[in-house]
Amino acid sequence: MGDYLKNYIKNALKRYIIRNLIRSPHFWIILIFLSLLSFGIFTVLGIFDATYQDSTVAANGKTVQQIMPTLNPPVQSSDRMEEQFFLPWAIPYALQLYARDWNDTLDKDMIVNITKDLNPIFTYFDYDEVTQVWESTKDKNGNWQTKYYEVRTPKKYISYVNTYAGIYEFHYTLQFTENHTESADYKKYTKTFCLTKTGMDFYPDWTRLDAAIAKYAGSKTGNFTVQEYTVEGGQIIKPFDGDYPVTSPFGMREDPKNPNSREFHTGIDFGVPSGTPIKAVADGIVVLAGEYGGYGKAVVIKHANGLSTIYGHLSEIKVEAGKEVKQGEIIGLSGNTGRSTGPHLHFEIRENGQPVDPSLYLTGIKTFSGGEVYYISELNRIMLLETAASFMRNEENIGWLMSSSDSLAKVPNWQKYDIKPGEIPNELIPIFKAAGEKYGIPWTVLAAIAYRESSFNPNAIGPYLPDFNTSAVGMMQFLPETFKAYGVDGDGDGIISPFSPADAVYTAAHYLSANYNLYRGKGYSDIDALRRAIWHYNHAWWYVDQVMSIAEKYSEKYGK
């Protein structure tokens, strides 16, 4: 909420109270009414927009935060990416409160059980990082003698992550680095082949969260409306009539869109001509019918016992979300939409949100079981997620709206913030300065955003953002689409990745510069154009004030 609106509300309230209410014979009636109204506003903001202020709930929240680290999955990857996906403490806590009809008695056993149900599940692949070494020395006759050998370093990386909100899928590119060492009688040349993260896709899948809601806070509490369907199980059928070849199996493969890149293929691709009728392989409930990221036009059907099927790259969809479908029912027509190189059907099966090899079911090795299917409306999920977010949010609320006094009205907002920013890593300072100089943005602003967004963590994965159906990634916390539009190869290695510190910083400078120049062209001053450019980064004036405060402190410490 900007300064103008903030001051307008405060002054309007003062004028109305002084000029009207006190002089009115109905003053006390109106005062009581406003008190009740204010109580309602504070309650709503406390639950859905501002930090929850109830002392018992706050104290219990701290206890939950102490419990959660003991329940986190082990860290096995070479780059410790698991730490970016640990379950936010407020998700199980909010669900526990709903399950207990807002009784603020902490149920530690339920917190533990919900956490175990919703903890992220990681799928890994192994990779040997190979360093080729040519080492030369001079013999006693002055002739060079060269020996060659290889050093293999085992690495483990995450291919995809199954979370309470959906699937995160990573993309990697093979690259190499070179190093030369030379003296009068010694030479050494090394070439190391390694994998670099180049991006991430996110696909919403509420299977696990819906199951937890139904299990802990369903119809027993009255907090959520849970629709229940009974479906048949048994052997699944093929999702089409006729025989079509498998063009890409389940598992690791080269990314068809990016040569020399590796990705985990979460289903099976069939070479089905465009327009072929696609069928539901088993009874279930349609939970998604529409655009689904890289899947293009897709249908997701939920089946019993945590199973779901996905039909991607369709040209046309014949069903709607919430519809009950029977085995063999036509749900769409095959096509070439989304992240696709030609007409085909991507068919995928997930067990509790985890992609598994569909061939196990198509060949009859495994079968679908019948049972109950629970359907949770999006509104109910949002209510739970917003409640959880309110517990974790320490930012703009009605208390801040009424905080500043008139005596501070002439002081820039960023100077009111008591911010103690972290140290800037020494290796990043040259990157911030070079990017700032190239794009005309104060380097301390870039550093301030990096600190505010991720505390300089190049592997940061932000929380799931329902409005964008994704998460912000990297040190500068870019949404994938924004990074794609403004991405810069900051380190000149031929790869543009949000997880590369240099690429992320240069992209942020590029993005800020584009908006800064837009406002300068409209006649805004340097400082106003810069503030509006920063506003575009997070669409909140309090965020602008915080970034400016941090940047000012960095300028004092490191110089401009």
Salt bridges, closest charged atoms under 4 A:
ASP49 OD1 - ARG393 NH1 3.74
ASP79 OD2 - LYS197 NZ 2.93
GLU83 OE2 - ARG80 NH2 2.55
ASP107 OD2 - ARG100 NH2 2.57
ASP117 OD2 - LYS215 NZ 3.08
ASP126 OD1 - LYS156 NZ 2.99
GLU150 OE1 - ARG152 NH2 3.56
ASP201 OD2 - HIS171 NE2 2.66
ASP205 OD2 - ARG350 NH1 2.62
ASP210 OD2 - LYS302 NZ 3.14
ASP210 OD1 - ARG381 NE 2.77
ASP241 OD1 - LYS279 NZ 2.77
ASP243 OD1 - LYS238 NZ 2.84
ASP255 OD2 - HIS171 ND1 3.91
ASP255 OD2 - ARG339 NH2 2.46
GLU263 OE1 - HIS171 ND1 3.33
GLU263 OE2 - ARG253 NH2 2.78
GLU263 OE1 - ARG339 NH1 3.26
ASP269 OD2 - ARG253 NH1 3.45
ASP269 OD1 - HIS265 NE2 3.19
ASP269 OD2 - HIS344 NE2 3.63
ASP269 OD1 - HIS346 ND1 3.10
GLU316 OE2 - LYS318 NZ 2.91
GLU324 OE2 - LYS326 NZ 3.93
GLU329 OE2 - LYS323 NZ 3.31
GLU348 OE1 - HIS346 NE2 2.72
GLU348 OE2 - ARG350 NE 2.77
GLU351 OE2 - LYS366 NZ 2.73
GLU395 OE2 - ARG452 NH2 2.45
ASP406 OD2 - LYS14 NZ 3.24
GLU423 OE2 - LYS557 NZ 2.12
ASP526 OD1 - ARG520 NE 2.94
ASP545 OD1 - ARG531 NH2 3.15
